[in-house]
Amino acid sequence: MKKIIYLALSSIGILLCSCTTNVVVDSPSFPMASYDEISGTFSGKVVGNINTAFRATNLALEDLKYFRVGQIPGNNSWLVYARALLDEQIVVSLEQLPNEEVAIEISFESGILMKSQQIFNAITKNMRLLERR
């Protein structure tokens, strides 16, 4: 009985410790983002303001052929909803942080890391293009 309990506890410990993956992204100021495998959430930061990040997010979703279905403004934040080809929900959360930083969190319904990373990289590319104007 003790062996079963120890085995269960160590399995739970391994699962909880191996849930987050660091991912390299195209953000010059913050080249490392993270992906939570349990929730399927991709998180990263970029330098800029919330308005530029919101416009860059809308452009990125359209460029990647996702269908935007709505947005909800908040206090220095935005939630942008979109749908993928197989009707999978995508939620992009933007939050203004101090020091001209924006936290970006992407949730792809099926939890595909590669798609979340593509969306994040498209947002950072569009932010650089919009800031040059």
trRosetta pair geometry for C-beta under 8 A, 3 or more apart (Angstrom, degrees):
i j d omega theta_ij theta_ji phi_ij phi_ji
1 4 5.8 -53 -155 32 35 111
1 5 6.6 31 151 -16 66 105
2 5 5.7 -56 -150 38 36 111
2 6 6.2 33 154 -17 69 107
3 6 5.8 -55 -145 40 31 110
3 7 6.1 32 155 -20 65 109
4 7 5.7 -55 -144 38 28 112
4 8 6.2 29 155 -19 64 107
5 8 5.8 -54 -146 37 29 111
5 9 6.3 26 157 -15 64 108
6 9 5.9 -56 -143 40 29 108
6 10 6.2 23 160 -13 65 108
7 10 6.1 -57 -143 41 27 105
7 11 6.3 30 156 -21 62 107
8 11 5.7 -55 -148 35 29 112
8 12 6.4 27 155 -16 64 106
9 12 5.8 -54 -147 37 31 110
9 13 6.3 34 153 -20 64 107
10 13 5.4 -51 -144 37 36 115
10 14 6.3 38 156 -21 66 102
11 14 5.8 -52 -148 35 31 110
11 15 6.4 29 154 -17 64 107
12 15 5.7 -56 -147 38 31 111
12 16 6.2 26 157 -15 66 109
13 16 6.0 -58 -143 40 28 106
13 17 6.1 19 161 -13 65 113
14 17 6.1 -63 -142 42 26 105
14 18 6.0 0 168 1 65 118
15 18 6.5 -72 -136 47 22 94
15 19 6.9 49 160 -60 58 97
16 19 6.2 -33 -157 -16 30 121
18 37 7.8 -15 127 33 70 142
19 36 6.0 15 146 -156 99 71
19 37 5.1 -139 -160 45 60 95
19 38 4.9 -15 -151 -19 125 105
20 34 5.5 -5 -172 -175 105 117
20 35 7.0 151 -156 76 55 45
20 36 5.5 -23 -99 -99 77 64
20 37 7.2 -143 -75 1 26 84
21 34 6.8 150 77 -159 43 64
21 35 4.7 -18 61 60 96 98
21 37 6.6 73 -11 -45 106 102
21 113 7.3 -18 70 -120 140 146
22 32 5.5 -15 -170 -168 107 109
22 33 7.5 145 -159 78 57 37
22 34 5.7 -38 -102 -100 54 74
22 35 8.0 -176 -83 18 9 78
23 32 7.2 137 70 -160 42 58
23 33 4.9 -31 68 71 96 88
23 34 6.7 157 15 -103 87 19
23 35 5.4 58 -24 -17 128 109
23 42 7.3 -32 35 -143 150 101
23 44 8.0 -79 73 -71 104 118
23 113 7.0 -172 -89 -176 144 114
23 117 5.9 -121 165 -99 145 120
24 31 6.0 -6 -150 160 77 90
24 32 6.4 -38 -101 -101 53 61
24 33 7.8 137 -121 23 5 79
25 30 7.6 6 66 107 115 78
25 31 6.3 -176 59 -163 65 44
25 32 7.2 143 19 -114 88 11
25 33 4.7 44 -17 -7 133 118
25 44 5.6 1 19 -124 164 158
25 117 6.6 -146 -101 -150 93 87
25 120 5.6 -57 -138 121 136 126
25 121 6.0 -151 -160 -77 86 82
25 124 6.9 127 152 -10 109 153
26 31 7.9 3 -120 -128 9 73
26 120 8.0 153 37 118 86 85
26 121 4.5 77 18 -135 121 91
26 124 5.1 171 92 84 93 139
26 125 6.6 11 110 -56 144 85
27 30 4.6 -14 113 66 132 74
27 31 6.0 -162 72 -86 74 38
27 33 7.4 97 15 -50 128 104
27 44 6.2 168 -9 163 148 126
27 45 7.0 142 159 86 163 53
27 46 5.1 -125 -129 -100 123 78
27 47 7.9 138 -173 3 102 77
27 120 7.9 -60 -38 158 110 104
27 124 4.9 -123 -83 -118 74 148
28 31 7.0 1 -141 -67 18 90
28 47 7.9 -53 69 19 89 118
29 45 7.6 -78 98 110 105 95
29 46 7.0 110 50 -152 113 43
29 47 4.5 77 7 -25 159 117
30 33 7.3 80 133 -69 104 73
30 44 6.3 153 114 -177 123 86
30 45 4.4 65 16 72 174 91
30 46 6.6 -121 37 -84 116 36
30 47 7.7 152 -7 -32 98 80
32 44 7.9 -168 112 -123 35 96
33 42 6.4 34 145 179 129 86
33 43 6.1 -180 -171 91 91 46
33 44 3.2 -43 -109 -82 117 107
33 45 7.8 175 -102 11 84 56
33 117 7.7 167 66 -112 138 82
33 120 6.4 -7 -58 171 173 165
34 42 7.6 173 92 -153 43 49
34 43 5.3 -10 61 60 86 95
34 44 7.4 162 20 -72 57 67
35 41 7.3 174 -151 90 52 43
35 42 5.0 -14 -104 -104 84 73
35 43 7.6 176 -83 20 36 69
35 113 5.1 33 -156 -123 163 106
35 116 6.9 130 -114 84 112 143
35 117 7.9 -46 -69 -59 130 97
36 39 4.7 17 107 41 123 97
36 40 7.1 -46 88 9 78 14
36 41 4.7 9 45 54 111 88
36 42 8.0 -149 21 -70 70 31
36 43 7.4 39 -12 -3 100 110
37 40 7.3 24 -162 -75 28 49
37 111 7.4 75 -157 -179 51 126
39 107 7.3 -65 145 -118 93 108
40 107 6.0 81 104 -151 92 76
40 108 6.2 -112 161 62 113 68
40 109 7.6 37 124 -176 155 11
40 110 7.5 177 -147 101 148 26
40 111 3.0 -99 -114 -106 120 90
40 116 8.0 175 169 -50 74 144
41 105 5.9 -7 -174 -172 108 100
41 106 7.2 150 -158 75 57 44
41 107 5.1 -27 -102 -89 76 85
42 105 7.0 155 80 -158 52 48
42 106 4.4 -15 60 59 106 97
42 107 7.6 -174 21 -73 73 37
42 108 7.6 30 -3 -3 114 99
42 113 6.9 130 -82 -138 115 62
42 116 3.6 153 -13 154 148 135
42 117 6.6 -148 -142 -62 151 58
42 119 7.9 131 70 61 146 109
42 120 6.2 -117 133 -42 131 132
43 103 7.1 -10 -164 -175 94 95
43 104 7.2 160 -150 88 47 54
43 105 4.9 -7 -102 -106 81 80
43 106 7.8 -168 -71 22 39 66
44 103 7.8 167 92 -154 32 56
44 104 5.4 -15 67 62 78 98
44 120 5.5 78 32 -156 140 138
45 97 7.1 -29 -135 19 119 148
45 101 5.4 1 -175 -178 118 112
45 102 6.8 155 -156 78 66 45
45 103 5.4 -34 -99 -101 83 58
45 104 7.0 164 -98 15 28 80
46 53 6.7 150 68 -102 126 112
46 101 7.2 156 81 -156 36 65
46 102 5.3 -17 63 59 86 96
46 104 6.4 31 1 -12 104 122
46 123 7.2 -139 -26 120 156 105
46 124 5.5 -165 -105 -105 133 90
46 127 5.9 100 156 52 148 171
47 100 5.9 37 -165 122 78 97
47 101 6.0 -46 -106 -102 52 65
47 102 7.7 130 -138 15 6 82
48 52 4.8 -101 172 77 124 130
48 53 5.7 143 97 -52 122 91
48 100 6.5 80 -25 171 1 89
48 101 7.8 61 37 -127 48 26
48 102 5.6 -35 70 -2 85 121
48 127 5.2 -107 -44 -169 165 127
48 131 6.5 -114 -113 -71 113 129
49 52 5.3 90 60 13 76 101
49 53 7.0 -144 99 -5 37 94
49 96 6.8 7 -159 -118 60 114
49 100 6.4 -53 -68 -142 71 80
49 102 7.0 100 179 -56 10 117
50 53 5.5 -58 -145 41 33 113
50 54 6.2 38 155 -26 67 104
50 76 6.0 -166 -44 -163 159 63
50 77 7.2 -107 -137 -90 138 25
50 78 6.7 145 -179 -9 106 106
50 94 6.0 130 -145 139 85 118
50 95 7.6 -38 -105 -175 115 14
50 96 4.2 -64 -50 -64 118 106
50 102 5.9 151 -88 -109 57 117
51 54 5.7 -50 -148 31 30 113
51 55 6.7 25 155 -12 62 104
52 55 5.9 -55 -149 40 32 107
52 56 6.0 32 153 -19 66 111
52 127 5.6 86 142 -137 108 84
52 130 5.2 166 -152 106 96 133
52 131 6.3 42 -153 -68 151 85
53 56 5.6 -56 -142 41 30 113
53 57 6.2 36 155 -25 64 104
53 78 7.8 175 100 35 100 126
53 94 5.0 157 121 -147 126 137
53 102 4.4 -162 -57 165 156 170
53 104 6.9 -149 -165 -78 127 107
53 123 6.9 33 -154 180 74 114
53 127 6.2 4 -94 -96 59 121
54 57 5.7 -51 -148 31 28 113
54 58 6.7 28 154 -16 62 103
54 71 7.9 80 -156 -158 109 146
54 78 5.0 91 -103 -2 110 167
54 80 7.4 156 -143 -57 74 127
54 94 6.1 -150 -75 57 72 165
55 58 5.8 -54 -151 36 33 110
55 59 6.4 30 153 -15 66 108
55 126 7.5 -148 114 146 76 120
55 130 6.0 128 95 -118 124 158
56 59 5.8 -56 -147 41 32 111
56 60 6.1 35 154 -23 66 108
56 123 4.9 93 130 -159 108 65
56 124 7.7 81 163 -64 144 13
56 126 3.6 153 -146 101 86 111
56 127 4.3 -18 -83 -62 164 70
56 129 7.9 140 -112 51 100 92
56 130 5.8 -118 -70 1 96 139
57 60 5.7 -55 -144 36 29 112
57 61 6.4 27 159 -17 64 105
57 78 7.6 179 44 98 154 134
57 80 5.3 157 135 18 135 163
57 92 5.3 175 -156 118 131 153
57 94 6.5 -115 -37 -52 150 132
57 104 7.8 -180 -86 -130 116 118
57 123 5.3 11 -88 -115 63 112
57 126 7.8 -165 -37 74 25 142
58 61 6.1 -56 -148 36 28 108
58 62 6.5 23 156 -13 63 109
58 68 6.5 6 -135 -79 78 158
58 80 7.0 -138 -73 -138 70 146
59 62 5.8 -61 -148 41 30 108
59 63 6.0 31 156 -21 67 109
59 122 7.9 -153 106 154 80 101
59 126 4.7 157 81 -138 128 149
59 130 8.0 173 10 -55 152 120
60 63 5.7 -54 -142 37 29 111
60 64 6.2 16 161 -7 64 111
60 119 6.0 103 142 -158 126 63
60 122 3.6 130 -143 120 106 111
60 123 4.7 -59 -31 -69 161 61
60 125 7.6 123 -97 54 105 94
60 126 5.3 -124 -55 -5 91 141
61 64 6.1 -63 -144 45 27 103
61 66 4.4 -77 -169 67 83 114
61 68 5.4 94 114 -66 142 98
61 80 7.1 -146 -31 143 150 131
61 82 4.9 -144 -154 -89 136 158
61 90 7.4 170 -123 97 114 141
61 92 7.4 -127 -62 -8 122 143
61 119 7.2 26 -83 -136 69 105
62 65 7.7 37 179 -76 33 26
62 66 7.4 -89 -72 56 25 69
62 68 7.0 -37 -64 -18 81 114
63 122 6.0 -171 73 -162 127 133
63 126 7.8 -172 -2 -68 143 125
64 118 6.5 122 -117 132 138 115
64 119 6.5 -73 -4 -94 167 73
64 122 6.0 -108 -44 -42 116 172
65 85 7.6 23 120 -65 109 97
66 82 4.3 50 144 161 120 134
66 83 6.6 166 -172 72 83 38
66 84 5.8 -40 -118 -93 97 56
66 90 6.1 -28 -162 31 148 149
66 119 8.0 10 -10 -102 150 114
67 82 6.1 151 78 -164 42 79
67 83 4.7 -19 63 56 101 94
68 71 7.5 -5 -179 -43 115 97
68 80 6.8 -47 -138 -179 107 99
68 81 7.1 109 -162 86 62 55
68 82 4.9 -44 -99 -99 50 90
69 81 4.9 -60 67 111 91 104
69 82 6.2 151 7 -114 82 29
69 83 5.7 59 -29 -18 125 101
70 80 7.8 176 98 -154 47 44
70 81 4.5 10 60 47 84 119
71 78 6.1 -14 -171 -172 108 103
71 79 6.5 162 -156 85 55 56
71 80 4.8 -10 -106 -107 95 65
71 81 6.8 -157 -73 17 44 76
72 78 7.2 149 77 -161 50 53
72 79 4.3 1 51 53 99 107
72 81 7.9 52 -8 -18 93 105
73 77 7.5 138 -170 85 48 56
73 78 5.8 -27 -110 -105 56 75
74 77 3.8 -15 67 68 117 99
74 78 6.8 -160 21 -73 84 28
74 79 7.1 66 -20 -13 114 91
76 95 6.7 59 123 -161 86 63
76 96 4.0 -91 -179 41 104 116
77 93 7.0 -7 -174 -175 110 82
77 94 6.1 165 -156 90 60 61
77 95 4.4 -8 -106 -104 103 71
77 96 6.8 -128 -68 8 57 75
78 92 8.0 4 107 105 95 87
78 93 7.5 170 88 -153 53 41
78 94 4.4 9 51 51 93 110
79 91 6.4 -19 -167 -166 95 98
79 92 7.4 151 -159 79 45 50
79 93 5.5 -12 -106 -104 73 72
79 94 7.8 -160 -72 24 31 72
80 91 7.3 147 76 -159 51 47
80 92 4.4 -13 59 60 103 101
80 93 8.0 -164 23 -72 70 29
80 94 7.2 39 -7 -7 105 107
81 89 7.0 -36 -158 -160 94 95
81 90 7.2 138 -162 80 45 61
81 91 5.8 -15 -103 -103 68 72
82 89 7.8 132 78 -162 46 49
82 90 4.3 -22 69 66 93 111
82 91 7.9 -178 27 -75 70 30
82 92 7.3 27 5 -5 111 104
83 87 5.8 -20 -169 -136 118 46
83 88 6.8 139 -160 65 63 40
83 89 6.4 -36 -103 -101 68 47
83 90 6.9 -171 -84 15 17 90
84 87 7.2 -68 68 11 65 7
84 88 4.2 -9 43 54 116 97
84 89 7.9 -89 7 -20 87 8
84 90 6.0 98 -40 -33 93 113
84 108 7.4 45 -35 -152 139 97
84 109 7.6 -140 18 28 118 108
84 115 7.4 -4 -104 -168 145 150
85 88 7.8 10 51 18 52 95
88 108 6.7 32 140 -179 126 77
88 109 4.1 -154 -170 48 88 122
88 110 5.3 -48 -134 -18 146 99
89 107 7.8 -2 114 109 92 97
89 109 4.4 95 48 -57 73 121
90 106 7.1 -16 -169 -167 93 90
90 107 7.1 161 -155 85 45 58
90 108 5.5 -6 -109 -108 83 65
90 109 7.1 -89 -63 -15 48 84
90 119 7.2 173 -167 -89 136 160
91 106 7.4 160 84 -153 53 43
91 107 4.5 1 54 53 99 106
92 104 6.8 -20 -168 -163 93 91
92 105 7.4 153 -158 80 45 51
92 106 5.3 -8 -106 -104 75 77
92 119 6.9 -138 -88 156 121 134
92 123 7.7 162 -155 -76 143 143
93 103 7.8 -16 112 111 92 90
93 104 7.2 148 79 -158 58 41
93 105 4.2 -9 56 59 108 102
93 106 7.7 -155 23 -69 71 34
93 107 7.7 43 -9 -5 103 100
94 102 5.9 -12 -164 -177 92 114
94 103 7.4 150 -157 78 41 56
94 104 5.9 -7 -103 -104 70 70
95 102 6.9 151 73 -161 41 64
95 103 4.6 -13 60 56 98 103
95 105 7.8 23 2 1 106 106
96 101 7.8 125 -167 82 50 50
96 102 6.0 -35 -103 -105 49 76
97 101 4.1 -33 70 83 114 98
97 102 6.5 -176 13 -92 89 20
97 103 5.5 87 -39 -25 119 96
98 101 7.0 12 76 32 40 101
104 120 6.2 143 110 -123 136 91
104 123 6.3 151 -134 102 161 160
106 116 4.5 157 101 -148 125 94
106 119 5.3 146 -134 85 155 133
106 120 6.0 -122 -8 -58 142 93
107 116 7.8 10 -99 -106 11 123
108 111 6.2 169 83 -74 87 16
108 112 5.3 -69 109 42 145 77
108 115 5.1 110 -115 90 163 120
108 116 5.0 -127 -13 -62 121 93
108 119 7.8 168 -66 -1 113 141
112 115 4.2 55 95 14 116 111
112 116 6.7 165 91 -12 62 86
113 116 5.8 -63 -152 40 32 110
113 117 6.1 30 155 -19 69 109
114 117 5.7 -56 -147 38 29 111
114 118 6.4 33 153 -22 64 104
115 118 5.6 -50 -148 32 33 114
115 119 6.6 34 153 -18 64 102
116 119 5.8 -53 -151 35 33 111
116 120 6.4 32 152 -18 65 106
117 120 5.6 -52 -146 37 33 112
117 121 6.2 31 157 -16 66 107
118 121 5.9 -57 -145 40 28 108
118 122 6.3 29 155 -19 64 108
119 122 5.8 -57 -148 37 29 111
119 123 6.5 32 152 -22 64 104
120 123 5.7 -54 -152 32 31 112
120 124 6.6 26 154 -14 65 104
121 124 5.8 -53 -146 38 34 108
121 125 6.3 37 154 -21 65 105
122 125 5.7 -52 -145 36 32 113
122 126 6.3 29 156 -15 65 108
123 126 5.9 -60 -148 41 28 108
123 127 6.3 33 153 -24 65 105
124 127 5.5 -49 -145 32 33 114
124 128 6.7 35 155 -19 63 101
125 128 6.0 -55 -157 33 31 110
125 129 6.6 27 149 -15 64 107
126 129 5.5 -54 -147 39 37 112
126 130 6.1 34 156 -18 70 107
127 130 5.8 -55 -142 40 30 108
127 131 6.2 28 159 -20 65 109
128 131 6.0 -58 -144 36 27 109
128 132 6.8 32 155 -26 61 104
129 132 6.0 -55 -157 25 31 113
129 133 7.5 36 149 -27 60 98
130 133 6.0 -46 -163 17 40 114
